[in-house]
Amino acid sequence: MWEIKMGEGQSRDLAGLLVVSLEQAVAAPYAASRLADAGARVIKVERPEGDFARGYDADARGYSSYFVWLNRGKESIALDLKNPDDMKILKQMLATADVFIQNLMPGALERLGVSMANLRKENPAIITCDISGYGATGPFAQMKAYDFLVQAEVGLAQITGAPEEPGRVGVSICDIAAGMTAHAAILQALVAKGRTGQGRSIEVSLFHALADWMNVPYLQHHYGGRKIKRPGLHHPTIAPYGAYLCGDDRMILISIQNEREWTRFCAELLDAPSMPNNPDFNSNVSNVKEKRTREVLDLLNESLGELIFESDKNGKINRKCKLCDTGELSLKNSFRGGAFIGCSNYPECKFTRPLSKSKAAAQSQLAEPKFLGKHENGNDIFLKNGRFGPYLQYEKVLEENIEEEKPKKRNKTKKKKPEINELLKNVSIPKGIELKSIDIDKAKFLCSLPKSLGVNPENQKEITLNTGRFGPYLKCENKSARLENVEEIFSIGLNRAITLIAEAKPGRMSSSIIKDLGEHPEDKKPVRIMKGQYGPYIKYKSLNATIPEEKDPVELTMEEALILIEKRREYDKNKKSKKKKK
């Protein structure tokens, strides 16, 4: 372990305090790290193979970023608590400890012979803190509590993300919430201990810690009758509070929480001091909560019409759809892709264009879909324009919808009829390719991607050509190379591709891979030795084979791995046959 020395003036309020933390992952290490930051001596107890958070990644100069973040300033000892000698060491440390933190499964510590109640009898001043997923009792007590699952179970995912789909908070927020709650409770217990000399028992769970954070949306829904929607970067009750697209296609974040800020914003930034007196804009919360999205967009269509719509010769705003000739263009919003202009006749009319008039003018030739020719499958290819730019579209050829009779069953099963969206294939056009240059040959080529250019003689692996968000690129095993000239996508040959791949740097293999054994002799699929939560294992397709403890995973050969894979196959086969007999 390493130790970060505190500089002058930094707090050492907990100096002299001994904290023993039987911990793993995030929640308990977070609470213990805050105590270490305040000067406490924290001894981290790890299993013999180490805290599995050590293997989350290797981005912090070879160390796991999680582990570096959560374990600074601690000391560490590896103990096998099933070993009597190691258990004796743990109990010796606990005899003089001020705080004991643990986040094993409920009941696991008792089964190992350590009771929190007995600890406090033997050491009345000790503060014990149990951190679990769902609490020590109840129907979910023994369930695995991963941060992602808890985010969904407490309802956080339901109010996070864009309207189209729920989203996960991008950090381990449930673990952090539990760690913060535990830290605060431990500090409170230390204050009480200073007055009474007595320790305290603390129980914290990931679920209950974050459930408390969900009180506002719960109260709004339960008592206010409000349907909580996923607002993306926007606030459900306050405006303007969110991300807004500007005329130069860049986003700006505006956060205004009260009428005073709104008045100042209008006067100093918008140069419109009278706007707060406008009935349409004079009340922050009351205005927003009563207006539906459609009403707000209609208001914006009127106020921003000159900026986002075309005008006729007389200067009058023209919102007539150029595609269907009957619909009216309107501002529409997508929290994933931002604002855009669309037709009121949607879904019958699919006309869309960018919000920016300059971008719309550059794509004006695509106001209507342009027929380019026939795809290899015989269906038409169209050049179209969408809110994310121009693209190619054609109809896929799917298998016939036939009835299949399953053996030993009288009833017949019918394949599900595909939806319209499943029949259509959209192909994006790489940036830098002029639309006027796209003919049927180029369209067919783009629709054929990803495409194999041939075999690399250095490793006998295929080199494939494809397009991504950053343009066209080549891929060969763990190496990739971008095409700097986008037009080269239509002319590049195998020799040029071999040269670019040879010059490219290999990509970093997953930090969870211990050893790559090579290809399986049957189907050429990779066979790898992986790091796992419960130790190293062999990975082959969807099959995971356990490596015996006496075997060194680094020294394991392909021949030995194949034997273990076959044993796993036999085990799974026997297990399935037993289930069928039942």
N, C-alpha and C positions, 0 to 999 in steps of 0.2 A: 504494500500500500504506500501511498504518498501522503504528505501533509503539506497543507498550504499555511504558511506562517502569516499571522495577522500583523498588519502594520500598526504604527503608532496611532492611537486614538480610536482604534477599533475595539468593539465591545468584547469583554471576557467575563460577562456577568455570571456564567455558569461554570467558571473555572473551579476545579476540585470536585465536580460532579462526575460520577461514574455511571455510564449508560451501557448496558449490554443489550444488543439488538440481534435477535435471531431472525434474520430478514432475507428477503429476496425480491426481485423485480423493482417496484416503484414506491408503493404506498408507505411501507415501514421505513425503507431507506430514506425517503423524503423527510419524514418526521425526525429521524435520527440525524440527518445531515444538518437540519436547522439547529439542533442542539449542539452539534459539533461546531457550527459556525459561531455559536455564542460562547465557546470555550470549554464545553464539556468534553471529557475523555470518552469517546465512543468506541467500543469494541464490537466490531461486526463479526457475527458468527455465521460462517458459510458451510454448506455441505461439502464433502470431500472434493467433488468436481468443481466447486465454486458456484457462486451466484450465477444463475443462468442468464442474467442481464449482461454478464461479461461478453456473451456471444451474440448480442443483438446486432451489432455491426462492428466495424473496425475503423471508423472514420476519424476518431480523435487520436491521430498519430499511432494507429495500431490498436488503440483501446476502444471499447464500446462508448459511444457518446452518452448513452444513458448512465453507464457505470461511472464515467468521469464526473458527470453532473451530480450524481446522488451520493457519492462516496468520498468526496474530498474531506481531508482532515480526520479520517477515521483510521483506526487500527483494525487488522483483520486476523482471524484465526479460523482454520478449517477443522471441523469436528464431525465425526461420524457418531451421532447420538445413539445409535444402536450398539455402539461399542461401550462397555462399562467404564473403561478408562477415560474415554472422551466425555462421557456423561458426567463423570466425577469432576472433570475440569470445569464444565459448564456450571455445575452446582457450586463449586468453590468461588467462581466469579460472582454468581448471584447472591452469595452469602454477604458480600460487601457492597453490592450494587445499590445505587440510588433509584435507578429506573431500569425496567426490563420491558423491551418492546419485542413483539413477535407477530408474524403474519403467516403462520402455517395454517393448514386446514383446521376448522374447529374440531377439537377432540384429539388432534394428532399429538400435541405436546403431552396430554394426559396419558395417552397410550405409551409414550416413551418414558413415563415415570415422573413427570414434572407437573405438579398441580399449582396453579396460581394461588389458590386459597392456602395451601400449605406453605408456599413461599412467604406469604404475608404473615403467617403464624410464626415462622422461623425468623423472619426479618420484618417486623411490623412497620418499619419506616419505608420499605420499598414501594415504589409506584409501578404497578404492572399495567401494560397496555396491550390488549388483544385487537388486532386489525384483521377483519375477515371480509368476505365478499358480500354476504347477505345477513350477517348476524350469526350468533352461536347456536340459536335454536330456530325452529320453524321448518317448513317443507323445503326451503331452498338452501339450508345451511351447508349442505355437502356439495352443492353445485359449484362448478368452476366459475369464477368471477373474472372474466376478462373485461378490460376497460370498454371495448367496443360493445359488448353485450349489455353492460350496465347502462351505457349511454342510450341504448334503445329501450331498455326495460323501464327506466325512470321517465321516459318521454322526451328526453333532450333531443334525440335524433328527429323526433316528430316536428319540433319547432326550429330545427337547424337545417340550413341548406336552401335551395331554390324551390319554388312551387312545384317543379316537375318531379322532384324526388327528395327524400330526406338526406341529410348529410351528417357525417361524423366530425366532431370537433377535432382539429388536426393535432392535438396533443393529448396525452393521457390524463384527461381532466378529472375522471372519476378517481383514479389513483391519487392525483395531486390533491383533490378535495378531501379525501380520506386522510392523507398525510398532514394536510394543514389543520384539519379538525383534531387529529391526534396530538399534533404539536401544541395547539392552543389548550387542549385539555390537560396535557402534561405540565405545561407552565402554570395553569390554574391549580393543579394538584401540588406543585412545588410551593406555591404561595401558602396553600392550606397546611402543608407539612411544616413550613416555617413557623406557623402559629400553634399547631397541635402536636407536632412531632410524629404524626401518624401518616402512613402511606395511603394509597387509594387504588381501587380497581377501575380501569377504564376499558370500555369496549366501543370500538368504532367499526363501521362497515362501509364499503364503497357505496353500496346502494343507498343507505340512509343518509350518508354525508351529502351526496348529490341530490337526493330527493328533497332535502331541505332547501337547496338552491332553486328548486323548481316551484317554490311557493307562489311567486308572482303569477306565472301563467296558469297555475292551478286555481288561484283565487279569482283571476279574471274569467276563467272558463266556468268555474263552479258557481260563483256568486254573481258575476257580471253577465253570464250567458254568452260570452264572447267566444266565437270559433277561432281558435288560435291557428294562424296560417304561417307557413314558412316564408319569411320575408327576404331571404337572401341577405344583402348588405343593408336593407332598409329596416326601419324600426316599425313595429306593428301599430304604434299609437302616436308617434311623434313625427312631424315633418316640418321643414326638410331635414331629413336625417338618413343619409345613405349615399350611394354612389350614383352619380349622374353623368351622362354622356354629353360632351361638349361638341361644338361645331367642328373642331379639328380632330374628332374621333378619339380623343383622350378622355379618361374618366377623372372626375373630381369628387372628392369626399366632402360632404357638408354635414356638420353636426350642430344643430340648433335645438335647444331644449326648452326655451321659454320665450315669452313675448318680447321681453327686453332685448334678447339677442336677435330676434327676428326683426325688430324695428331698426336696430343698429345695422344689421346685415343689409336691409333694403336701402338705407340711407347712405352708407359708406361704400358698399361694394357694388350694389346694383344701380346706384345713383337714382333711386326711385323712392324718395322718402314718403310719398303718399300711398304706396302699395299696401302697407298694413291697414289702411282705412278702407281698402277695397273689400266688399262683403265676401268675395271669393277667397280672400287670403287673410282675413282679420282674426282668425282664431286657430291656433295651432292644433290642439288635440280635437276639439269639437268638430272642426271642419273635416279632418281626416277620417275620423271614426264613422262619420255619417255618410261619407261618399264612397261609392263603389269604385273599383279600378276604372271601369268604363267612363264614369262621370269625370274622374280626374283627367283621363286621357282626352276626353272631349274638350275640357277646359284648356289643356295644353295645346290641342290642335288649333284652338282659336287664338290663344295668346302668342304661340310660336309659329303660326301659319306662314308668315313671310320668310322665316328662316329655313323651314324644312320642306315647303311645297313650292312647286313651280307657279309662275304667274303668266297670264296671257298678255297680249299686246296692250291691253288697257290697264295693266297692273293689277287685275283682279286675280285672286288666288284660285288656281285650278286644281281641284282634288279628284278629278275624274280618272278612273283606272284606265290605263292604256291597253290593258290586256283584254278584259271582258267588256269594257266600254259602258258598263252599267253600274259597277260598284264605285264606292267612294274611298279614296285613300285616307288612311288614318295612322296616327302614331300608335305603335304597339310595343309591348315590353316583354323581354325575356331576361330573367335574372341570370341565366347562364350566358347568353350572348349579347345582352344589352338591348337598347332600344333600336327599332327599325320601322320602316314604313310598309304597311300591308293593306290589302283590299278588304272592304267590308263584306264581300261575297264569299270569303273563306268559309268552308273548305272547297267550294265549287271553283273558285278562282284562287290560284296559288301565287299570284303576283306578290313579290316582295322586292324591296330595294334597301340599300343602306340609308341611314338617317342623313348622312352627309350628302348635300346636293352635288358636290364636286365628284364624289365617288359614283353617285347615281348617274351623272352626266357621262362619265367614262364608260359606263356599262349600258348606256341608253340603247345601244344596238340590240340588247337582249331584253327589251321590254316584252317581247314575245319569244317563246321557245323556238330555236332554230334547228330545223331538221338537217342532219349531216349525212345520213346514209344508213346502211344496214350493218348491224353487229354480226359477228361470226355465227351467232345462234339464229340469225334471220330476222330479229326484231329491230325496230327503229332506234337510232341513237339521236338524242336531242342535246343541244347546247342550251342550258338554262341559266338563269340568274337568281340567286337567293340572297338572303340577308348576310350570309358569310362569303359572298362572292360567286363568280361563275362556276358551273360544274356540268358534268356530263351525266345523262340519265338514259338507261335502257331497261327493258323488261327482261328479267331472268327467265330461264326455262327450267321449270320444276318437274319432278316426276309426276306421272299421271295419278289422279286420285282414284285408286283401285281398291277393291275389297280384298283383304287377305284373311284366309282361314287359318287360325292357329291350331296346331296339332292338339288332339285330345280335348278340344273344346268345340261345342256346337255353335256358339255365337260367333259372329264375324265382327272384326274390328275395322273401322274405316279411318283412313288418314284424315287428319284435320285439314280443312280447306284453308289455304294460306290467306292471310290478310293482304290488302292491296299494297301496303307498305313493304311487305315481305317479298312481293313480286318485283318491286322496283329497286334497281341498283344505282346508287349515286357515286360518282367518281369525281373527286376534287381536282381542280386544275392547278398545278404548281405556280406560285407567284413568279412573275418574270416572263411567262409565256404570253405573247400577244394573242388576243382572242381572234383577230382577223386571220392569224396564221393557222388556226386549228381547222384542218380538213378531216375527212373521214379516215384517212390513213393514220393521222396522229391520234384521232379519237379512239380508234381500234387499239392502237398501241397503249394508250393510257388505261384503257379498260382491261387490258391483258395483264397489268401489273398486280402482284409481284411476278417477275419474270426471271427465269434462270438464264444466265449468259454462258454457262459452261462450267467445267471443273477446273479448280485451281491445282496446277501440277505440283505445288509445294506440299499440300496436305490432302489432295484428292477430295476436297470438299467443294460443294457447289457455291458459285458466286451468284447472288440474286440482286436484281435491280428493283427498287421500289421508291415510293414517295412518302414523305412524312410531313410533320408540321413545319420542319425547317428546310423542306425541299427534297429533291431526289438524292438517293444515297445507295451505296453498294454494301452488301452484307456477306461475310464469309466466316462461319463459325463464330468466334468471339471478337472479330474485327469488323469495323465499318468505316466507310469513307464517303464523305459528301462530294457531290458534283458541284464545283464552284460555278460553272456555266450551266444554267438550267436547260438550255437548248441541247446540251450534250446528251440528255436523256434519250433523244430520238436516234442518235448516231453511235453511241458508245459500243465498242466491240470487246471481245474477250481479252485481247492483249492489253488494251488500255485499262480494263478493269483489274487485271492481274497486277499491273504496275501500281495502281492506286491502293489496292489492298495491301501490297507489300510495303508501301510507304506509311500506311496507317498504323497507329499504335493499338495494341490489343486492349479490349475493354477489361475492366476489373471483374473478376469472378466473384460470385456471391461469397460473403464472409462466412456463410454457413457450410461451405464445401470444404471438407478436410482433405479429400483426395479424389481425383478423377481417375477411375480405373480403366476407362475406355469404353468401347462399344460391346454390347451383348452379342455373342456369336449367332444368335437366332435371328434377331431383327435389327441389329445395329443401333439399338437405342442405348443412350448413355447409362452407365452404371457408376454411381458415385457414393462415396462415404460422406455422410453429413453429420453436422453437429445437431444434437437434439436436446430437448429439455431434460430428458432422463438418460442422456448419454449418446454416444455415436451410434449410427445405424446405416445400413445400406439402402440406397434409394434406386429403384429400377421401375420406371413408369409409375404406376400408382401403388406399387408394392414396396413396403418398408420391412426390411429384415433386421432383426436385432443382432448385434455383434456380442458374442460372449465376453464377459468381463476379463477373462484371462488373455484375450486377444488384443494386441496393440493395433488400433485402427490404421495407423500410419504404415505398418508393416504388412497389412492384409493384402493378399494377391487376388487377381481376378478369379483364379481357380477356386480359391477358398470362398470368395463372394458368391460364385455360382452355386456352390453347395448349399450355402445359407439361404440363398434365394429359393432353391428347390425345396428346402425344408419348410420355408414359409408358405410356399404354394401348397404343399401337402397338408400343412396345418389348417390353412384357410379352407381347403377342399373338405377335409374331415369335419370341420366346424359347420360348414354348410349342409353336409349330409346328415349330421345329427339334428339340425334344426328341421329338416324336411321330415325325418322320422317322427318327431314330436307332433 
